[in-house]
Amino acid sequence: MTKDKTGDLAKVWSERMTKVERDQSFPDSEPKDAATLMLIDRAGPVPTVLLGRRHHGHKFMPGKFVFPGGRLEPHDAAMSSVSDLHPDTEKKLLERVATPSADLPRALALTAVREVAEETGLLLGVQGDVPPKTPGELWTEFEKAQVHPDLGQLHFVARAITPPKRPKRFDTRFFTADATAIAHTIEGVVGPDSELVELVWIPIAEAATLDMPTITGIVLEELLARVEAGMAHGLPVPFYFMENQIFQRELL
């Protein structure tokens, strides 16, 4: 994918996004910054990816398999970490942003790390002898477990904006990290009464067989292409957004 080796597949993916049936009769709204994270386990013969199934009682994507993620919170950028994002990653996270700020890349990456912890109980980073400096109660589990986020382990692999006039709109950045980044596990976070009722590790090439949103399946294909290309930080990052009722795919 150095020169976007996905070739004709890129056009197919954009067309698939355009053809999805969606109700666009809601009042328009600005998309909220959000981040999600795909954990990859490459210890076996084929790489697997972690997905969680949402509770059937949710109004938003009930019962669908998704990556853990959510909206950016104001305090996320203030969380301490043992490393910074790769410079190429920081640069790409600031592209095509209306009002870019120096803290945005860091905030988005930390949002992804926090959401993984909240939804799966998996704390990513490095376990130390002293607790990290935490900015608020949403980060207290990291303090208790003495886990420091390690942003250098994260890769930025895709971005997608929800089409206009949908009930919820997000400008989502998709990150990935290796399963070796898991420093601590909180038991009992996933279950029948939780946001995610189950977690599955499944080969990336087979994951699209699960019931999932169209964008999730497409990002999985983008992820597989990126893994095959070597996962370098400097690889192009696909950006999906709707323009004139047609989904566009540009490279950052």
C-alpha positions as CSV (number, residue, x, y, z in Angstrom):
1,M,0.0,0.0,0.0
2,T,3.0,2.3,-0.4
3,K,1.3,3.5,-3.6
4,D,-2.1,2.2,-2.5
5,K,-1.6,-1.4,-3.7
6,T,-5.3,-2.1,-3.0
7,G,-5.9,-1.0,-6.6
8,D,-9.4,-1.7,-7.9
9,L,-10.5,-2.9,-4.4
10,A,-10.5,0.7,-3.2
11,K,-13.2,1.5,-5.7
12,V,-15.2,-1.6,-4.8
13,W,-15.0,-0.6,-1.1
14,S,-16.2,2.9,-1.8
15,E,-19.1,1.6,-3.9
16,R,-20.1,-0.8,-1.1
17,M,-20.3,2.0,1.4
18,T,-22.4,4.1,-1.0
19,K,-24.9,1.3,-1.7
20,V,-25.7,0.6,2.0
21,E,-29.3,1.4,2.8
22,R,-29.4,4.1,5.4
23,D,-32.0,6.5,6.8
24,Q,-30.8,10.1,6.2
25,S,-33.9,11.9,7.4
26,F,-32.5,13.0,10.8
27,P,-31.5,16.6,11.5
28,D,-28.0,17.3,10.4
29,S,-25.2,17.5,13.1
30,E,-21.5,17.9,13.3
31,P,-19.6,14.5,13.7
32,K,-18.0,14.0,17.1
33,D,-14.3,13.0,17.3
34,A,-14.0,9.3,18.2
35,A,-11.4,6.6,18.1
36,T,-11.4,2.8,18.0
37,L,-8.7,0.2,18.3
38,M,-8.2,-3.2,16.6
39,L,-6.0,-5.6,18.6
40,I,-4.1,-8.1,16.5
41,D,-2.6,-11.3,17.8
42,R,0.2,-12.5,15.5
43,A,1.4,-15.3,17.7
44,G,-0.3,-18.1,15.7
45,P,0.0,-19.2,12.1
46,V,-2.4,-16.4,10.9
47,P,-3.1,-13.0,12.5
48,T,-6.3,-12.8,14.4
49,V,-8.2,-9.6,15.4
50,L,-10.4,-8.9,18.5
51,L,-14.1,-8.0,18.0
52,G,-16.9,-7.6,20.6
53,R,-20.6,-8.2,20.1
54,R,-22.8,-5.3,21.3
55,H,-25.7,-5.9,23.6
56,H,-29.0,-6.6,21.8
57,G,-30.7,-3.9,24.0
58,H,-28.6,-1.1,22.5
59,K,-30.4,1.3,20.2
60,F,-27.2,1.9,18.3
61,M,-26.0,-1.1,16.3
62,P,-27.6,-3.8,18.6
63,G,-26.0,-7.2,18.4
64,K,-23.4,-6.2,15.9
65,F,-19.7,-7.1,16.1
66,V,-17.5,-4.1,16.5
67,F,-14.1,-2.9,17.5
68,P,-14.0,-1.3,21.0
69,G,-14.2,2.4,20.8
70,G,-16.0,5.6,21.5
71,R,-16.0,9.4,21.5
72,L,-13.1,11.6,22.7
73,E,-13.5,12.9,26.2
74,P,-12.0,16.4,27.1
75,H,-9.5,14.9,29.7
76,D,-8.0,12.2,27.4
77,A,-5.1,14.3,26.2
78,A,-4.0,14.9,29.8
79,M,-3.4,11.2,30.5
80,S,0.3,10.5,30.9
81,S,2.1,8.0,28.7
82,V,5.6,6.4,28.4
83,S,6.0,7.2,24.7
84,D,4.6,9.5,22.0
85,L,3.0,8.6,18.8
86,H,5.2,8.0,15.8
87,P,5.8,11.3,13.9
88,D,4.2,9.9,10.7
89,T,1.1,9.0,12.7
90,E,0.8,12.4,14.4
91,K,1.1,14.1,11.0
92,K,-1.6,12.0,9.4
93,L,-4.0,12.5,12.3
94,L,-3.8,16.3,11.8
95,E,-4.6,16.1,8.0
96,R,-8.1,17.1,6.8
97,V,-9.0,18.6,10.2
98,A,-10.9,21.9,10.3
99,T,-9.3,23.2,13.5
100,P,-6.2,21.1,14.2
101,S,-4.6,21.3,17.6
102,A,-1.3,19.9,18.8
103,D,-3.1,17.8,21.4
104,L,-5.5,16.2,19.0
105,P,-3.4,13.2,17.8
106,R,-2.5,12.3,21.4
107,A,-6.1,12.7,22.6
108,L,-7.4,10.4,19.9
109,A,-4.9,7.7,20.6
110,L,-5.6,7.8,24.3
111,T,-9.3,7.7,23.7
112,A,-8.8,4.4,21.8
113,V,-6.7,3.0,24.7
114,R,-9.3,4.1,27.3
115,E,-12.2,2.7,25.4
116,V,-10.5,-0.7,25.0
117,A,-10.1,-0.8,28.8
118,E,-13.7,0.3,29.5
119,E,-15.3,-2.1,27.1
120,T,-13.1,-5.2,27.3
121,G,-11.1,-4.9,30.5
122,L,-7.8,-5.0,28.6
123,L,-5.3,-2.3,29.7
124,L,-2.8,-1.6,27.0
125,G,0.7,-0.2,27.8
126,V,3.5,-0.9,30.1
127,Q,3.1,-2.0,33.8
128,G,5.5,0.0,36.1
129,D,6.5,0.2,39.7
130,V,4.6,3.4,40.2
131,P,1.1,4.4,39.0
132,P,0.7,6.9,36.1
133,K,-0.6,10.4,36.6
134,T,-4.3,10.2,35.7
135,P,-6.6,13.2,34.8
136,G,-9.9,11.8,35.9
137,E,-12.0,8.9,37.1
138,L,-12.2,7.2,33.7
139,W,-8.5,6.4,34.0
140,T,-8.5,5.1,37.6
141,E,-8.1,1.5,36.5
142,F,-4.8,2.4,34.9
143,E,-3.7,4.0,38.1
144,K,-4.8,0.9,40.2
145,A,-2.9,-1.5,37.9
146,Q,0.1,0.8,37.5
147,V,-0.3,0.6,33.7
148,H,1.2,3.4,31.6
149,P,-0.2,3.9,28.0
150,D,2.5,3.3,25.4
151,L,1.4,5.3,22.4
152,G,4.4,4.3,20.3
153,Q,2.8,0.9,19.9
154,L,-0.2,2.3,18.1
155,H,-0.7,2.4,14.3
156,F,-3.2,4.7,12.6
157,V,-4.9,2.6,9.9
158,A,-8.1,4.3,8.7
159,R,-10.6,7.1,9.2
160,A,-14.3,7.3,8.5
161,I,-17.0,10.0,9.0
162,T,-20.6,9.0,9.4
163,P,-22.8,10.3,6.5
164,P,-24.9,13.5,7.1
165,K,-28.4,13.3,8.6
166,R,-27.8,10.1,10.6
167,P,-29.0,9.9,14.3
168,K,-25.4,9.7,15.5
169,R,-22.3,11.0,13.6
170,F,-18.7,10.3,14.4
171,D,-15.4,11.2,12.8
172,T,-13.7,7.9,13.8
173,R,-10.0,7.2,13.7
174,F,-9.1,3.5,13.6
175,F,-5.9,2.4,15.4
176,T,-4.3,-1.0,15.8
177,A,-1.9,-2.5,18.2
178,D,-0.4,-5.9,18.8
179,A,-1.8,-8.1,21.5
180,T,1.6,-8.1,23.2
181,A,0.6,-4.5,24.3
182,I,-1.9,-6.0,26.8
183,A,-0.4,-5.2,30.2
184,H,-3.3,-6.1,32.5
185,T,-6.7,-7.6,32.4
186,I,-9.7,-6.6,34.5
187,E,-12.1,-9.6,34.9
188,G,-15.8,-9.4,34.5
189,V,-16.0,-6.4,32.2
190,V,-17.6,-8.3,29.3
191,G,-20.8,-10.2,30.0
192,P,-24.6,-10.4,29.4
193,D,-25.3,-7.1,31.2
194,S,-22.4,-5.1,29.7
195,E,-21.9,-3.0,26.6
196,L,-20.1,-5.9,24.9
197,V,-21.6,-9.3,25.7
198,E,-18.8,-11.4,24.2
199,L,-15.3,-11.1,22.7
200,V,-13.9,-13.2,19.9
201,W,-10.4,-13.5,18.4
202,I,-10.9,-14.4,14.7
203,P,-8.6,-14.6,11.7
204,I,-8.7,-11.2,10.0
205,A,-9.5,-12.8,6.7
206,E,-12.6,-14.5,8.2
207,A,-13.8,-11.7,10.5
208,A,-16.2,-10.2,7.8
209,T,-18.4,-13.4,8.1
210,L,-19.6,-12.0,11.5
211,D,-22.7,-9.7,11.7
212,M,-21.1,-6.3,11.6
213,P,-21.5,-2.7,10.2
214,T,-20.4,-2.3,6.6
215,I,-17.6,0.1,7.6
216,T,-16.2,-2.4,10.1
217,G,-15.9,-5.1,7.4
218,I,-14.2,-2.7,5.0
219,V,-11.7,-1.5,7.6
220,L,-10.9,-5.1,8.3
221,E,-10.0,-5.6,4.6
222,E,-7.9,-2.4,4.8
223,L,-6.3,-3.8,7.9
224,L,-5.4,-7.1,6.2
225,A,-3.9,-5.2,3.3
226,R,-1.8,-3.2,5.7
227,V,-0.6,-6.2,7.6
228,E,0.5,-7.8,4.3
229,A,2.2,-4.5,3.4
230,G,4.3,-4.6,6.5
231,M,2.5,-2.3,8.9
232,A,4.9,0.6,8.5
233,H,3.8,3.9,10.1
234,G,4.4,5.7,6.9
235,L,1.9,3.8,4.8
236,P,-1.1,5.7,3.4
237,V,-4.2,5.9,5.6
238,P,-7.6,5.5,3.8
239,F,-10.2,8.2,4.7
240,Y,-13.9,7.5,4.0
241,F,-16.5,10.2,3.8
242,M,-19.6,11.0,1.9
243,E,-19.8,13.8,-0.7
244,N,-22.8,14.4,-2.9
245,Q,-24.3,11.2,-1.7
246,I,-21.3,9.2,-2.8
247,F,-18.7,7.7,-0.5
248,Q,-15.2,8.9,-1.2
249,R,-12.0,7.1,-0.3
250,E,-9.0,9.4,-0.1
251,L,-5.5,8.7,1.3
252,L,-3.9,10.6,4.1
